[in-house]
């Protein structure tokens, strides 16, 4: 039997949005009843905010000549930390904190084993993979845009018109 077609409604949109904006508890230590609220589904809007946060951090690190992002691994670890930050209640606690505090928090999470716990047990591999793919896609577009902008600037400076 064929499924009946239905028209998309505002209620459908609201119901779908509710799914990505619903938090759950993740118990870090059930014996001590220590938990954190997190978003099991990653919304596109929060991924965009994460990317903006990453961009701001990279600019800050460059401007202040900080000893961060010396290699791709450090950048990758920080992106994963930003997932922990933006998809848990750590977002509210880190909101007005310095970039240095963000890096210190990331290293502390690694030291106590919660960085890996959050990424491997709290979040699903599918959500992390989808977010990484989205981040990569958007960063690649940004890089291409910057390269195109530089090329156009060079052409304008040399008097050549773009083809």
Secondary structure as GFF3:
##gff-version 3
##sequence-region A 1 163
A	DSSP	alpha_helix	10	20	.	.	.	ID=ss1
A	DSSP	beta_strand	23	29	.	.	.	ID=ss2
A	DSSP	beta_strand	34	39	.	.	.	ID=ss3
A	DSSP	alpha_helix	44	63	.	.	.	ID=ss4
A	DSSP	alpha_helix	72	86	.	.	.	ID=ss5
A	DSSP	alpha_helix	90	94	.	.	.	ID=ss6
A	DSSP	alpha_helix	99	112	.	.	.	ID=ss7
A	DSSP	alpha_helix	114	117	.	.	.	ID=ss8
A	DSSP	pi_helix	118	122	.	.	.	ID=ss9
A	DSSP	alpha_helix	125	158	.	.	.	ID=ss10
###
